């Protein structure tokens, strides 16, 4: 049944209202980043100014006093986010493959033990994970930022559900042709899983990019900080001025949103296919 004209208009109104709610904070951040710091002394500005390019250049190249340039912080965040996303894929795909395609005692128990970790708050695991990180000498390093976060029950669950949609005849035909388990994974399963790989990559990249508490624990800040950590440090630095530099803080916030948005837009088609489509 085709929706009525009234139903279509209602849907569009709901979408427009939701889009406005999401876009308003971004618009205010854009306005704030385009004005001089003194503009905030006269109240909350609502019209954009002409200093956006200047403020973006200031934070990207020079940063705030006692803070590294944002370009350096973003490079650290990019390495961390890419490392976490790629690491989760490299670990989760073989785990889900083993759970679905291998028959061994305790297979279901192993999966549900992995899945049970989703029920625990992330903060519960921070203290033991931090102890292991210290013992391995990974503080203030990309290894400490990335390796403790590459295990992902969410990614294992998504790949397991995706692999369960594979027809059994495909595995049987590969076995008859003499294709081994590793060859079947590399030559058949992984190519057919590209939409799900892209979807999980987008989710995990954004997850890694937005990390705040874990980098705060394993790095000493400064040049080892990520951009999310840097924003918090810059807020403290900006408030120490006679005129708080909120224009620069908003410029940093806008810049920090760009990489996740680019990744989501570039991989949008694969992302949607990975979360909605099965095996064709």
Secondary structure, 3 states (H helix, E strand, C coil): CCCCHHHHHHHHHHHHHHHHHHHHHHHHHHHHHCCCHHHHHHCCCCCCCCCHHHHHHHHHHHCCCCCCCHHHHHHHHHHHHHHHHHHHHHHHHHHHHHHHHCCCCCHHHHHHHHHHHHHCCHHHHHHHHHHHHHHCCCCCCHHHHHHHHCCCHHHHHHHHHHHCCCCHHHHHHHHHCCCCHHHHHHHHHHHHCHHHHHHHHHHHHHHHHCCCHHHHHHCCCHHHCCHHHHHHHHHHHHCCCCCCCHHHHHHHHHHHHHHHHHHHHHCHHHHHHHHHCCCC
